[in-house]
Amino acid sequence: MRIATLMSYAAGFKTATDEIVELEKAGLDVAFVPEAYSFDAPTAMGYLAAKTNTVTIASGIIPIYTRTPTLLAMTAAGLDDLSDGRAMLGIGAGGPQVMEGFHGVPFNAPTARLREIIEICRKVWKREEKLVHDGKAYQIPLRQDKGTGLGVPLKLINHPVRNDIPITIASLGQKSVELTAEAADGWLPVFYLPSQAKNIWGDALARGKAKRDPNRAPLEIFSGGAVGIGEGLEHLRDMGRPQTALYVGGMGARGKNFYNDIFSKAGYQKEAAEIQDLYLSGKKEQAEAAIPKSFLDQTSLIGPEGFLRDQLAELKESGVTSLNVGFVGATRADRVSQCEQLRNIVDTL
C-alpha cells in the first residue's frame, strides 16, 4: 500500500511543503495538493517538485470546469517534467456552489466532460498526431461556426517525460464512479466505509472494470482516514467532526448535496437529514455532535497498533490499494513520527 496525504494550506504552501519534505523522508509516497477556492494547486505543485525527490505530486483536486482540457494536459506535462516523472493529475467536478459561485461557470454534464478530458489529455501527451477532438462538450479545434474559423490543429511543443501521466478522479455518483473504473488510473472516494463500499459503489465499479482496457494497470483506490497510533488516543477521532459536518451539512443545498447522499447511503439516512438541518440552520456545533460515533470509528486510523492493523485489513479486503491519510499531532515532529509508524506497519502487512 502506498501512503498518500492531502497537503494542508492552512499555514501557507511554503510551510506545508517543508512538512511534506519531512514526511517524504518518513515514508510518504503521494502528496495531494488541494485547490478548492484557495491558492491554485499547480503553483504549489511546481514548488513541491523542486523541494522533494521521490514523492508523487498530485493535484487533489483540480476542478474540471476551471481549465480547458488542453491546459490540464499542459499543466500535468509541465509538472511531470519538473518532477522527473512524479506528477499525477487529480481531477473532479467539484460542486456547483464553488464552480458557479466563485468561478462563474455553469456546472453541467460532469461525467461526459470527465470522459472527454481524459481522452484529450492522453492525446496531448502522446503527441502522435496534432490534437483533434470532436465531442459534445469540447471541440478542438473549435468549430468554425463557433469562432473566427482560424483555429488549426496543433500538438504539444515539448516532449513530456511520460506519454501516459496517471489520472486520478474524485468521484461519488454511480456514472462518474463507473467512468473512473473504466478509464482512470486512480479513484479518490469520500466517506468510504469498507463495510458499505460494495453496497454503494460495487455495481458501478464492476460495470466500469468490465469495460476497462486490459492493458491499463488496475485502478488504484485511495482511502484511509486520520492517523494517530498509540494508547488512549481514541478521543482524537472527534477531530473529524467539524469537516464531516461541513460536508454532510453545509456543502450544497437540501436535495443537492452529493456528500450528504453518500453519508445517507452508508447507513446514516436519518443522521444525514438531521445534520443538514442543523448545519443549514446555523447550529454547527449541534451538527457536529450529531455525527454518529460509529462513523468516526469506522473511518479512523486512530488507536492502538492492533486497531490500525484491523482497520487496514478491512480497507484492503474491501478493495483499497493505497492509503489516503492525515496525521494527527500538535507538532510537525509528532505528525512525522506518526507517518514513520504507519510506514512500518504497512510494510509488514
C-alpha positions as CSV (number, residue, x, y, z in Angstrom):
1,M,0.0,0.0,0.0
2,R,1.2,3.5,-0.9
3,I,0.7,6.2,1.7
4,A,-0.8,9.5,0.5
5,T,-1.8,12.6,2.3
6,L,-3.5,15.9,1.5
7,M,-1.1,18.8,1.8
8,S,-2.5,21.4,4.2
9,Y,-2.7,25.0,3.1
10,A,-3.9,26.5,6.4
11,A,-0.4,27.8,7.3
12,G,0.7,28.6,3.7
13,F,2.2,26.4,1.0
14,K,5.8,27.1,1.9
15,T,5.3,25.8,5.5
16,A,3.2,22.9,4.2
17,T,5.9,22.0,1.7
18,D,8.5,21.9,4.4
19,E,6.4,19.3,6.2
20,I,5.9,17.2,3.1
21,V,9.7,17.1,2.7
22,E,9.9,15.6,6.2
23,L,7.0,13.2,5.6
24,E,8.7,12.0,2.4
25,K,11.8,11.0,4.5
26,A,9.4,9.2,6.8
27,G,7.9,7.1,4.1
28,L,5.2,9.2,2.4
29,D,4.5,8.1,-1.2
30,V,2.0,10.6,-2.6
31,A,1.2,14.3,-1.8
32,F,-2.2,15.5,-3.0
33,V,-2.2,19.3,-3.3
34,P,-5.7,20.8,-2.8
35,E,-7.2,23.8,-4.6
36,A,-10.8,24.4,-3.5
37,Y,-11.0,28.2,-3.6
38,S,-7.6,28.9,-2.0
39,F,-4.4,29.3,-4.0
40,D,-4.2,27.3,-7.2
41,A,-2.7,23.8,-6.9
42,P,-0.2,23.8,-9.8
43,T,1.8,26.7,-8.4
44,A,2.4,24.7,-5.2
45,M,3.0,21.5,-7.1
46,G,5.8,23.1,-9.0
47,Y,7.4,24.4,-5.8
48,L,6.9,21.0,-4.2
49,A,8.6,19.3,-7.2
50,A,11.7,21.4,-6.6
51,K,11.8,20.5,-2.9
52,T,11.2,16.8,-3.0
53,N,12.9,13.7,-4.5
54,T,10.6,10.7,-4.6
55,V,7.0,11.6,-3.6
56,T,4.4,11.5,-6.3
57,I,2.9,15.1,-6.6
58,A,-0.8,15.0,-7.4
59,S,-3.4,17.7,-7.7
60,G,-6.1,16.9,-5.2
61,I,-8.2,18.1,-7.0
62,I,-8.3,20.5,-9.9
63,P,-12.0,21.2,-10.8
64,I,-12.6,20.4,-14.4
65,Y,-14.6,23.5,-15.1
66,T,-11.8,25.9,-14.3
67,R,-9.4,25.0,-17.2
68,T,-9.7,23.8,-20.7
69,P,-8.8,20.1,-21.2
70,T,-5.7,21.1,-23.2
71,L,-4.5,23.3,-20.3
72,L,-5.0,20.4,-17.9
73,A,-2.8,18.3,-20.1
74,M,-0.2,21.0,-20.5
75,T,-0.1,21.6,-16.7
76,A,0.4,17.9,-15.9
77,A,3.1,17.6,-18.6
78,G,5.0,20.6,-17.2
79,L,4.8,19.2,-13.7
80,D,5.9,15.8,-14.8
81,D,8.9,17.4,-16.4
82,L,9.8,19.4,-13.3
83,S,9.4,16.4,-11.1
84,D,11.2,13.9,-13.4
85,G,8.1,11.8,-13.9
86,R,6.4,12.2,-10.5
87,A,3.2,14.0,-11.4
88,M,-0.3,12.8,-11.1
89,L,-3.3,14.7,-12.5
90,G,-6.1,14.6,-9.9
91,I,-9.4,16.0,-11.3
92,G,-13.0,16.1,-10.3
93,A,-16.2,18.1,-10.9
94,G,-16.2,19.9,-7.6
95,G,-19.6,21.3,-6.8
96,P,-22.0,24.0,-8.2
97,Q,-21.5,26.2,-5.2
98,V,-17.9,26.9,-6.0
99,M,-18.0,26.5,-9.7
100,E,-20.9,28.8,-10.2
101,G,-20.4,30.9,-7.1
102,F,-16.6,31.5,-7.3
103,H,-15.6,30.8,-10.9
104,G,-18.8,31.9,-12.6
105,V,-19.1,28.9,-14.9
106,P,-22.1,26.6,-15.3
107,F,-21.9,23.2,-13.5
108,N,-23.2,20.7,-16.1
109,A,-22.6,17.3,-17.6
110,P,-19.7,16.4,-15.3
111,T,-19.3,12.7,-16.3
112,A,-19.4,13.4,-20.0
113,R,-16.8,16.2,-19.5
114,L,-14.5,13.9,-17.5
115,R,-14.6,11.3,-20.2
116,E,-13.6,13.8,-22.9
117,I,-10.9,15.4,-20.7
118,I,-9.3,12.0,-20.2
119,E,-9.3,11.3,-23.9
120,I,-7.9,14.8,-24.8
121,C,-5.2,14.7,-22.1
122,R,-3.9,11.3,-23.3
123,K,-3.9,12.5,-26.9
124,V,-1.9,15.6,-26.0
125,W,0.7,13.6,-24.0
126,K,1.3,11.0,-26.7
127,R,1.9,13.7,-29.4
128,E,1.3,11.1,-32.1
129,E,-0.8,13.4,-34.1
130,K,-2.0,17.0,-34.0
131,L,-4.8,17.4,-31.5
132,V,-8.2,16.9,-33.0
133,H,-11.3,16.2,-30.8
134,D,-14.9,16.5,-31.8
135,G,-17.0,15.8,-28.7
136,K,-20.2,17.1,-27.2
137,A,-18.5,19.2,-24.6
138,Y,-15.3,20.1,-26.3
139,Q,-14.4,20.6,-30.0
140,I,-10.7,21.0,-30.8
141,P,-10.0,22.9,-33.0
142,L,-13.1,25.0,-32.3
143,R,-15.7,24.6,-35.0
144,Q,-15.7,27.4,-37.5
145,D,-19.3,28.4,-36.7
146,K,-18.4,29.0,-33.1
147,G,-15.4,31.3,-33.5
148,T,-13.3,33.1,-36.1
149,G,-12.7,29.9,-38.1
150,L,-9.0,30.4,-37.8
151,G,-8.2,27.6,-35.4
152,V,-5.8,24.9,-36.6
153,P,-4.8,21.5,-35.1
154,L,-1.6,21.7,-33.0
155,K,0.5,19.4,-30.9
156,L,2.4,19.9,-27.6
157,I,5.7,21.5,-28.4
158,N,7.8,19.8,-25.7
159,H,8.1,16.1,-25.2
160,P,6.7,15.1,-21.8
161,V,8.6,12.8,-19.6
162,R,5.8,10.2,-19.8
163,N,3.2,9.9,-22.5
164,D,0.7,8.5,-20.1
165,I,0.6,10.5,-16.9
166,P,-1.7,8.9,-14.2
167,I,-5.1,10.4,-13.9
168,T,-7.0,10.1,-10.6
169,I,-10.6,11.1,-10.3
170,A,-12.5,12.2,-7.2
171,S,-15.9,10.8,-8.0
172,L,-19.1,9.9,-6.0
173,G,-22.0,9.3,-8.3
174,Q,-22.7,6.0,-10.0
175,K,-22.0,7.2,-13.5
176,S,-18.8,9.0,-12.6
177,V,-17.5,6.1,-10.5
178,E,-18.2,3.7,-13.4
179,L,-16.2,6.0,-15.7
180,T,-13.4,6.2,-13.1
181,A,-13.2,2.4,-13.0
182,E,-13.3,2.2,-16.8
183,A,-10.8,4.9,-17.8
184,A,-8.9,6.5,-14.9
185,D,-5.8,5.3,-13.1
186,G,-6.9,6.2,-9.6
187,W,-10.0,6.9,-7.5
188,L,-10.5,9.2,-4.6
189,P,-13.8,8.4,-2.9
190,V,-15.1,10.3,0.2
191,F,-16.8,8.9,3.2
192,Y,-15.5,5.5,2.3
193,L,-16.7,2.8,4.8
194,P,-15.3,-0.6,3.9
195,S,-18.4,-2.3,5.2
196,Q,-20.6,-0.2,2.9
197,A,-18.4,0.4,-0.1
198,K,-19.7,-2.6,-2.1
199,N,-23.3,-1.6,-1.4
200,I,-22.8,2.0,-2.5
201,W,-20.3,1.6,-5.4
202,G,-19.9,-2.1,-6.1
203,D,-22.1,-2.3,-9.2
204,A,-20.7,0.9,-10.7
205,L,-17.1,-0.3,-10.2
206,A,-17.9,-3.7,-11.7
207,R,-19.5,-2.1,-14.8
208,G,-16.5,0.2,-15.3
209,K,-14.0,-2.6,-14.7
210,A,-15.7,-4.7,-17.4
211,K,-15.1,-2.0,-20.0
212,R,-11.5,-1.2,-18.8
213,D,-8.6,-1.6,-21.2
214,P,-6.9,-4.8,-20.2
215,N,-3.5,-3.2,-21.0
216,R,-4.1,-0.5,-18.3
217,A,-2.9,-1.2,-14.8
218,P,-5.6,-2.0,-12.1
219,L,-7.4,1.0,-10.6
220,E,-5.6,2.5,-7.6
221,I,-8.1,3.2,-4.9
222,F,-7.2,5.7,-2.2
223,S,-8.9,5.7,1.2
224,G,-8.0,5.7,4.9
225,G,-8.6,8.5,7.5
226,A,-6.9,10.3,10.3
227,V,-3.8,8.5,11.7
228,G,-2.8,8.5,15.4
229,I,-1.1,5.4,16.6
230,G,-0.9,4.8,20.4
231,E,-2.9,4.0,23.5
232,G,-5.5,6.4,24.8
233,L,-5.9,8.4,21.6
234,E,-9.4,7.5,20.7
235,H,-10.8,10.9,21.8
236,L,-8.8,12.4,18.8
237,R,-11.3,10.8,16.4
238,D,-13.6,13.7,17.3
239,M,-11.3,16.0,15.4
240,G,-13.1,14.7,12.3
241,R,-16.5,16.2,13.4
242,P,-16.1,19.7,12.0
243,Q,-15.1,18.7,8.5
244,T,-17.7,15.9,8.3
245,A,-20.4,18.3,9.5
246,L,-19.3,20.8,6.9
247,Y,-19.5,18.3,4.0
248,V,-22.6,16.5,5.1
249,G,-24.5,19.5,6.3
250,G,-23.1,22.6,4.5
251,M,-21.9,21.6,1.1
252,G,-24.8,22.4,-1.2
253,A,-28.5,22.7,-0.5
254,R,-31.2,20.4,0.6
255,G,-31.7,17.8,-2.2
256,K,-28.4,18.9,-3.9
257,N,-25.6,17.7,-1.6
258,F,-23.5,14.8,-3.1
259,Y,-21.7,14.2,0.2
260,N,-25.0,14.1,2.2
261,D,-26.2,11.5,-0.3
262,I,-23.2,9.2,0.2
263,F,-23.4,9.6,4.0
264,S,-27.1,8.6,3.8
265,K,-26.4,5.6,1.6
266,A,-23.7,4.5,4.1
267,G,-26.4,3.7,6.6
268,Y,-26.9,7.1,8.1
269,Q,-30.1,8.3,6.4
270,K,-31.7,9.8,9.5
271,E,-28.5,11.3,10.7
272,A,-27.7,12.8,7.3
273,A,-31.0,14.7,7.3
274,E,-30.6,15.8,10.9
275,I,-27.0,17.0,10.4
276,Q,-28.0,19.0,7.3
277,D,-31.0,20.6,9.1
278,L,-28.8,21.7,12.0
279,Y,-26.0,23.0,9.9
280,L,-28.1,24.9,7.5
281,S,-29.9,26.4,10.5
282,G,-26.7,27.8,11.8
283,K,-26.3,25.2,14.5
284,K,-22.9,24.0,13.5
285,E,-21.8,22.6,16.9
286,Q,-25.0,20.7,17.2
287,A,-24.5,19.3,13.7
288,E,-21.0,18.2,14.7
289,A,-22.4,16.5,17.8
290,A,-25.0,14.6,15.7
291,I,-22.3,12.8,13.7
292,P,-22.5,9.1,14.9
293,K,-19.6,7.8,16.9
294,S,-19.7,4.6,14.8
295,F,-19.0,6.6,11.7
296,L,-15.9,8.3,13.2
297,D,-14.7,4.9,14.5
298,Q,-15.1,3.2,11.1
299,T,-13.4,6.0,9.1
300,S,-10.5,6.5,11.6
301,L,-7.0,5.1,11.9
302,I,-6.6,6.4,15.4
303,G,-5.9,4.0,18.2
304,P,-3.5,1.2,19.3
305,E,-1.5,-0.6,16.7
306,G,-3.8,-3.6,16.8
307,F,-6.8,-1.4,16.0
308,L,-4.9,0.0,13.0
309,R,-4.0,-3.4,11.7
310,D,-7.6,-4.5,11.8
311,Q,-8.8,-1.3,10.0
312,L,-6.1,-1.7,7.4
313,A,-7.0,-5.3,6.8
314,E,-10.7,-4.3,6.3
315,L,-9.7,-1.5,3.9
316,K,-7.6,-3.8,1.9
317,E,-10.2,-6.5,1.8
318,S,-12.8,-4.0,0.5
319,G,-10.6,-3.1,-2.4
320,V,-8.5,-0.2,-1.2
321,T,-5.0,-0.4,-2.6
322,S,-3.4,2.9,-1.3
323,L,-4.0,4.9,1.9
324,N,-5.1,8.5,1.9
325,V,-4.5,9.8,5.4
326,G,-4.0,12.8,7.6
327,F,-1.6,12.7,10.6
328,V,-2.8,13.9,13.9
329,G,-0.3,15.7,16.2
330,A,0.3,19.0,17.8
331,T,3.7,19.5,16.1
332,R,5.3,18.6,12.8
333,A,7.6,16.2,14.7
334,D,4.5,14.4,16.0
335,R,3.0,14.1,12.6
336,V,6.2,12.8,11.0
337,S,6.5,10.3,13.8
338,Q,3.0,9.0,13.0
339,C,4.0,8.7,9.3
340,E,7.0,6.6,10.3
341,Q,5.0,4.3,12.5
342,L,2.3,3.9,9.8
343,R,5.0,3.1,7.2
344,N,6.4,0.4,9.5
345,I,3.0,-1.2,10.0
346,V,2.1,-1.0,6.3
347,D,5.3,-2.6,5.2
348,T,4.5,-5.7,7.4
349,L,1.0,-6.3,6.0
